[in-house]
């Protein structure tokens, strides 16, 4: 169903038992996800700018055709989050949007589709499909950059499911480090790329307003990596589209592939995440 979200053209997706998601045409960006329990599950900043030009702060930005600066584009996280997508299909519990946008630095003919499904068990699956519509192979890196709404970042932990994972520390020149533990807590800025992370990652949100809850993120094998990010105090102050104290209300866990994916002509790369919530 067509709607608007803070003035931007959007599609409302209605799932079972009152679950609901809203995607803006700008960026095919999930800006709201409300579970069957009425709880807000993704965080979108009060200061986000929905001017149809820049990326929306919060929700689920799609990083394509590059994650961060890992690719040819001058724009961090690529251009997909900054262009208008076309709605391809919308029906009960499901919406698919598509783009063929290119840029000066990334001209490869492609058809990229993003599908959002609200499943009957209250979970949400989001799937990115990148089809090579040209005659030559091309490469890209990508992430689904989900901002999870939490009651208090300081009372939130990310359970990675395994000790000894290697991460690239974005706060230390992307040096590779080994994580002795299996849990990330938030007591300051965190910006890590976990390489070959387990298929299921949990976020334990102890201070959620309606009682503690746990997000379970299941990622497809085509998203081998996971990024964990919270800007904390200083960086929050520097972000004009993010309120100074909002770092407490979110943590990002991003399913990602930071090494180049090569798609042959006529082939399609598919990556998905399924997010469920338990109390
Ligand atoms: C994360 C990166 O994925 O995105 C961080 O690891 C970055 O380094 C963050 O700060 C937000 O990026 P942006 O471009 O949306 O401000």
Boltz pocket constraint, residues with backbone or C-beta under 6 A from the ligand:
constraints:
  - pocket:
      binder: B
      contacts: [[A, 55], [A, 68], [A, 76], [A, 77], [A, 145], [A, 170], [A, 191], [A, 192], [A, 227], [A, 228], [A, 229], [A, 254]]
      max_distance: 6.0
